[in-house]
Amino acid sequence: MSKITAEIVQNSRSLQKTVFSPRTAKFLFIVLLAFAIVLTSLSVQAAPKAIVYSNLSFNPNQSGLFSIQPTGRDRRKLVPGAIGAAVWSPNGQRIAFTLNDDVYVVNSNGSNLKKRFTEESACRASSTELHWFSDNQRLVFPRSCDGFTNEDPGTVSIFLSSDKVPTSQLWSPKPDQELNSNLAFSPNGQAVSYVANRSLYRMTLNNPGATQPITPADSEAGYQFSLVSWSPDSTKIARIDYLKGRNQRISIVQPDGKLLAQWTSPGINWATPNLIWSPNSEQVAYYQSEPKSLSSIYLFDLKTKTQKALTREPAYYTNLKWSPDGRQIAFTYQVDSARTALYTIDLASSILKDLTPNLKTEEIDAPAWSPDSRQIIFVSGKIGENNLYIVNRNGSGLRQLTYDRESSIYYPTWQP
């Protein structure tokens, strides 16, 4: 029992000895006890969410996977080495990452480091993307290797790893399948979508052998590459195709292939991600290319089937990130050759705000919203040397969290 609760309980017992009737005294005792419980719960602050990031330095002792608090305190090295992108488990207790093409899992405090996957075959320019299942135990990840010659297309495979069974290969494309897109995993961990031979496929992870195309082959695509992205609620799939005549076409379909919306915008923008979903899965934001290699940011509403420009003038925009509460979109804007700024746009008022007007920096990258949508972390500096920063969503409280030299920070991410 807290000190506050004890004092109120003692006072309530004293009240029972006053002129109040037993029924009134009992009622007051219950009210005061409930009030004490509320005060006690409010006095216990939730632990702040940690931030993890990879640091790469010419000094090997400075390279590794680090965690830090949003205040800049309690920085610690969790794992040494040249770490790839770190991915939190849904419960925020473990972190998966790659190191030297191998897959590892470690607790959030750096303990219980375990290797989940080792590639025994030779691989050139490997690429691995990690995805946790909701059970916080299983990992699924695609792994691609470039070919060793121009005639060799390379390989792509999907692996499944868990605490209880050895890592196993789930899927690889059939010999007659030519992949034309990324492998997009549904947020619920049940399916993967991709474009092969210009058709959109949806594969369920519990039965990968029964995969069939859900849309016919696209004969209009002018480039042998598409982008695929699932909605947060796993009920819709977005596909971007690059058409002849340098246009991009965006299609939204259901998991069974039923077309929900489709539109074409001028120009081709190779930025990644080129499209992001709203947290409620009802809108998408994307780049529309403009003359002189510039772009605008547009929003498409799936309910009204309408689109509108979010930015007022073409510029060099990158790093689209939707806030978890759905109210704002953050992005970076190259003001000139000497300065890049971090902006937000409020979707209700269409107000654009520069969050970093006093930060004169060549580069801002990797913005990431806090889970409560109140803060944004980002990397700022110059090529080859940058540091981690944090700012409130209204532009206040800008501060530098790390002060490293001759090192680069990659993949900062918040604990769920």
Steps between C-alpha positions, in 0.01 A plus 500: 500500500642841401554780749215698342262206530601429861441860606158517338394166648612619846307824456192312386511286814511817705191620317311194617542627859336836420132591486451323163264205497658158436354492148634847416841420646518180296410689183768762566754228569431335162517832314827600665655158441408513131648850477821377663530216250464747211767726648733205548457386141565850370817526705644191334638621169528261206857412412621704201536317172857425400652577161735260325727580207800366312826693512768447237843653558853479367586418860379140550450564872230756420301278260206302630136487597419766762203594714433842648220677685314793336667725757843403368581305817576134561676441170639149480653274240289187469703316235834592335558488125358630173132445576222511242150634559361405842137389536315498833277211600135611539525493880816713498706244692731370226684628196583316179784617275755387243877481547732375225200356310393298807177556696509557877254568781586680824305624801435873523767531773765321292473162673428155356656555158412212266580426138189400305637453150833443327532499124728214403496558124690779327297816456584824325341825619251328726189681620291387797177651638379382839135472606369384838185295549252622761602215735839672558673167433507448125687695236440489126741660258573507128861479392628588156841456342621669184637281225875465462474572126277720286325189371432367849173648637588413860272340756214599731373287789273541804606344831314431824678507836374440853629432850388138494590364155797553264474759226350356182437623148132567433500608138697591192361598160436235241751476214252661260424790737685828454458728800408857403455656844589499865359234733233674712397335829153562642506663846301211648782263400279271295583579137756630253428683176725559202497549124637220281474481123308829537217335697422577865527200732384445856659215694381378840792409723330189636458359147761656270477220245145597398589851381307627198483840325213721612520739202579433132833594347536874440580574137530877548795509738799658334752393764569156643449616856203583725456600864256316729374611843239358741258719695547501880181296551615237245181539292641688199805486273645798316698448181700762312590431137714715274340535159616579152514873446650556846184486709433313821178311570380419851253216554328403826361146514355263757696186593286307250597738219180706482584850379401775746665803339745584223648825375795626296729792575763658276867428533696228674639547849741232620496620862451237769247472643305644210169433675394484865171397660304692760474315834126440441566351152262747333750733329838486328761770452744488211740701288396642165792593278536853368737660246869548581515177706277650770182359652182583690335304780144388433231329704236257365186422701361151440152590622446807283731383217653848489857626507650831604843660524639534853799716407468846346789487255725237340824429683727213600294315761595169662441283808119501521389383847139499628450569871347206691197711596437576131498878544830600338752391239870570546742534210837651414536795264823606334490878535825549307833328450611596853185429700240227540202553732257273682139599437156386608163563340185502710239316295201677656628855449751443214753704701864429416755545779878503497611313813870580454528869399812552712674179398732576210584157367568344163312182571197385698403137470305215660231693691298275733193590706472403865217252571294780662555734198647771724865491384711423196855370496720549196859485382673823404846606387700443186595197299738289708427676829160549659323478834161425650254780579151527649229765468143544619225486240438877534867583438596564862759310701750438221810339646795287400513154659841375382832676446711252304769597252595325178210259529158458344169404660252280317153356558388678820178347628278537807415223741131402454 
